[in-house]
């Protein structure tokens, strides 16, 4: 997931709007920070699958 659009829309205050584009559009009521988005991404990420065992290498004598 790219973080640049989220930073632009939810964190960066636009010069002519004087607020974030998301706040101006009514999508949010506050300016968000990067830690909040990282927490959201971590919460939505799927759990990793259990690791499988390695295959045994074939040696020179095998």
C-alpha positions, 0 to 999 in steps of 0.5 A: 500500500502506497503511503504517499496518497494518504500523506497528501490527502490526510496529513499535508495541509494544502496551501490554498485550502488551509486544511487537508484535502480529505478534511475539506472533502468531509472525509475526516474531521482531523489531521492524521499522523503517520503512526495512525496509518501504520497502525491501520495497515498493521491491523488490516494485514493478514497473519503470516503463514506458518513457516515450512521446514527447509528441504534437506540438501543433498550432499556430495556423498548422497 
